[in-house]
Amino acid sequence: MDISIIVPLYNEEESLPKLYEWIERVMNENKFSYEVIFVNDGSTDKSWEVIESLHQKSTHVRGIKFRRNYGKSPALYCGFHAAIGEVVITMDADLQDSPDEIPGLYAMIMNENFDLISGWKKKRYDSKFAKNIPSKIYNATARKVTGLNLHDMNCGLKAYRSEVVKNIEVYGEMHRYIPFLAKNAGFTRIGEKVVEHRKRQFGETKFGLNRFVNGYLDLLTLWFLSKFGKKPMHFFGLYGSLMFLLGFLAVLAVGVNKLVAIFGHVKAPLITDSPYFYLAILAMVLGTQLFLTGFLGEIVARNSTERNNYKIEKKI
């Protein structure tokens, strides 16, 4: 199969028929063999009924229905797991991503030997102050931290070589940083393509301003995991040991100062009267805690959990 198109969705019953009709036209015009995997992320409207109706009309339609709303990353994770195409395309269900971009994305993967192509919505129709400016700041920070020169890291329209989606784990809200996940997995041929951004026709956006705060927290998490995810003791153990050593030396200095005064028959203040004594004790306690955090992190890292275990109600 040439292409698997994964469409995560939440309450998009109005846009789904038009989206699939558009995808079908583009696929037939380019004679692609394809599948469209709709991942219904706990919608409360009739989105699943629409997907079932589309499946009855076309064998190209597949569907995954979550029992509740988990988020975009879980939806993509399950879609990646189910996809069988040589090239995997992800796009949003709100008609803001244009299926006409698919042939160009496919060609860049197959003909130009890219592992991943990320869309860049250079001209946007979102609110300038609510989305555009925060998005530019966020992407500038992401470029600095990840080392990837992408202008729109969080664009939903992306293309992947099949091996990429089978070798990365998307969880939590890490869908924003899939290019970074791919880079950490060893897929370094990552490119960018300017794509069309369309105005939303139905409903309203499902993402608020809190996504920028969460985005920065997730970016810090990914940076830490890429550096120390397999060796947390290298981070916590190092700084814990240094802090403990500094605290121990400080306590030693205070104690030696007291002994010198005693042997010199000079009246010296009590050790507990010195603020350095309490700072030294604090440093030793924090150092011990950091060291133990690293030790526990090593234990957790060696015992993987089922963090991508989602309750699926139905499959097509």
N, C-alpha and C positions, 0 to 999 in steps of 0.2 A: 504494500500500500504506500502511495506517495505521501499523503498528508493526513495527520490527525489534528483536528481543530478542537481545542478544549475551551469551553465557555462556562466559567463559574457564574452563578446567578443567584440573586435573592429578590423576589417579588418583581419580576420583569415580564409578566404575562402579556402585556401589550406589545412589547418590542420583539418577542421571540419569533412569531410567524414571519415578520418582515426581515428579520436578521437571517433566518434560515433560507428564505427565498433568495436573498441577496447572495449568500454563500453558495447555494446550489447553482445559481447562474454563473458565478465566477468559476466554480469547479468544472462545470460542463463546458464552458467556453475554452478552458485550457486543457480539457481532457485529462484531468487528474483523477486518480483513484483516491478515495478519501472516506473519512468518517468524521462525524461531528458528535463530540461527547459533551452533553449538557450536564453540569453538576449542580443540582438543585440544593442550595445551602439552607435548608429549613424554611423555604418560602411559606408565607401564610396566605398567599393568593392562589390563583389557579395555574401557576407556572407549570406544575407537574402534569396537570391535565393537558396543557398545551403541548408539552414534550411528548406525551403518549400519543396525542393526535398526529404530531409530526412524524413519529415513528411508524404509524399505520400507513402514512402516505409515502414514506421513504425508508428503505433499509439502511441508508447511510446514517440514520439518527440513532445514537445510543444515549442512555441516560443513567445517572446515579442520583438517588434521592437520600439525603441525610434526614435522620429523624428530628434533628434540631439544627439551629444555626451554629456553625462552628467557626466560620470565617473563610476568607479567601484562600489563605495558605493551605488549610486542610482540603479545600475543594480542588486546588491545583495538585496537591499531593496524590489524591485519589485519581484524578484525571491522568496524571503522568503515569501512574501505575497501570492504568487500563489501556493507554494509547499503544497502537501497534504500527503507526506510520513511520516512514523513514525520517520525515521532518514533522515536528510538533509545533503547531501554532497556538498561542494563547491569545484570547481577545475577550473584552468585556461584552456583556449582553445588552448594554443600553444604547447601542447604535452610534456611540461616539467613536468607535473604531471602525474603519472602513475595510470590508472584505476585499475590496479592489487592491489592497496592498499585499495580499497573500502571494500572488505570483512573483512579485519582486523579492519578497522575503525568502521564498522558496529557492529562487535562483541564486541568491547570495549564499545560502547554505550549501547548495549542491554544486554550483559552478565556481564559486570563489573560495570554497573550502573553509568557511567560517563554522565555528561550533555553535555560536549564539549570535543572534542579531536582535538588538533592542530598538524599539521604535522611539523616535524623538518627535514629540508634538511641538514643533517649533512655533507654530502659530496656534494659540489656544483661544477658546471662547468661554473660559471660566471667569469667575470674578477675579479682578486684578489683585485686590487687596486680600481677599480671603484665601485664594489658591495660588495665583501666579507668583507673587513676590515671595511668600513662604516657600513655595516649591523651588524657586531659584536658589534661595539660601540653603535649603535642605540638600539640593543636588550638588551645590558647590562644596558643602561639607563632606558629602558622600564621596565625591571625586578625590578629595584630599585624603580621606581615611582609607578608601579601598584601592586607590591607585589606578582606577578605571576611568578613562576619559569619556564618560557618558553624560549627556546633558539631561536625560530624563530617565533616571534609574527605575522609577516606579511606573513607567508606561506599561499598561496591560497588554499591548500588542507586541508580542515577541515571537521569534522563531528559533527553534532549537534542533540540533542534530539529535536523533533518538538516543544516542549513548549518553548525552548530557542529562536528560530528564530521568534516566534510569540509574544515574550515579550521584544524584544529589538528594538531600532530604530537606523538604520544605515543611516547616512546622511553626506553630505560634502565629506570628505575623511577619515571617521572614520573606514573604513573597516580594517585598520591596527590594530585596537584595539578592535576587536569584543570580544576577551576573556575578556578584561577589562569591556566592556559594559555588558557582561553576568554576570560577577562577581558583578557589581553594581546593576544588576537586581535581585540578590539573588541566582544565579546558581553558586555554589561554587565547584562542583565536576568537575574540569577542569584538563585534563591530556594532555599528549604529546606522539607522536609516531614518531619514526624515519622513514622517507619515502624516496623513491628514487627520486633523481633529475636528469632529463634528459636534454640533450642538445637540444636547439631550432632547429627544422628542417626547418621551413619556416619563412620568414619575419624577422623582428627585434623587439627588445623590445620597448614597448610603454611608458616605464617609464625612466625618466632621473634622474640626480643627485639631481634635485630640490625636489624629493620626500623625501629625508632625511631632508631637511630644513622644508618642510611642515609637515613631520612626527613628528618632535620635537614640532612644534607649535600646532599640533593637540593633542599631548600628554599633553602639558600644559593645553590646553582647557579642555580635559577630566578630568584631575586631579582637575581643578577648579570646573567644573560642578559636579563632584562626591562629592566634599566637600561642595560647596556653591551654586550649581545650583538651589536648591529649596529655599535657604535662602541667597540671595546675600547681604542683609542688614547686615548680621552677619559678612561679610568680609569688605565691603566698609564702613558700618556704624561704625564699631569698630575702624578701622584705621583713618577714617575721623574725628571721635570724638576725638581720641587721639591727632591727629595733630592739630585740632582746639584748644584743651585745652592747649597744649604746646605753641601755638602761642599766645593765650590769656594771659597765665601766663607770657610769655616773654614781651608782651606789658605792662602788669600790672607792672612788675618789672622795666621797663624803666620809666614808669609814676611815680611810687613811688620814684624812685631815683631822678627824677626831682623835685617832691614835697618836699622831704627831703632837697634838696639843697636850694630851695626857702625859706622854713621856717627857715632854718639855716643861711639865709642871705649869702649863698655862691654862687658865680657865677657858674652856671651850663651850660653845652653845650645844644644846642637845641636838642630836642628829635629826630628830623629828621636828625641830624648829626651822630646819632649812627647807625651802620650797623645792630645791633640787632633789631632795630625797623622795618626795611624792611624785615628781615628774619622772624620776628614774623608775620607781615602782610601776607607774602607769605604763611606761614604755615596755617594761618587762612583761607585764600582763598582756598588753596589746600584741607584743611580739609572739608570745605563747599562743594567743588566740589565732593569729594569722597562720602560724605554723600548723596548728591543728586543723584550721580550715583547709589548708593545702593537702594535708593528709587525708581528710574526709573527701575532698575533691578527687583525689587519686582513687579512692575506693569506689566512689560513684561513677567515675569515668570508666572503670573496669567492669561495671555491671550495668549494661544498657537496659533501659526501660521501654515499655510499649507506649511511647508518647504519641505515636501516630495511629492509635486505635480508635476509629470513629464508628459510630453506630449508623449503619446503612439500612434504610427501610426497604428500598426496592432498587432493582437494577433492570435496565433494558439492554 
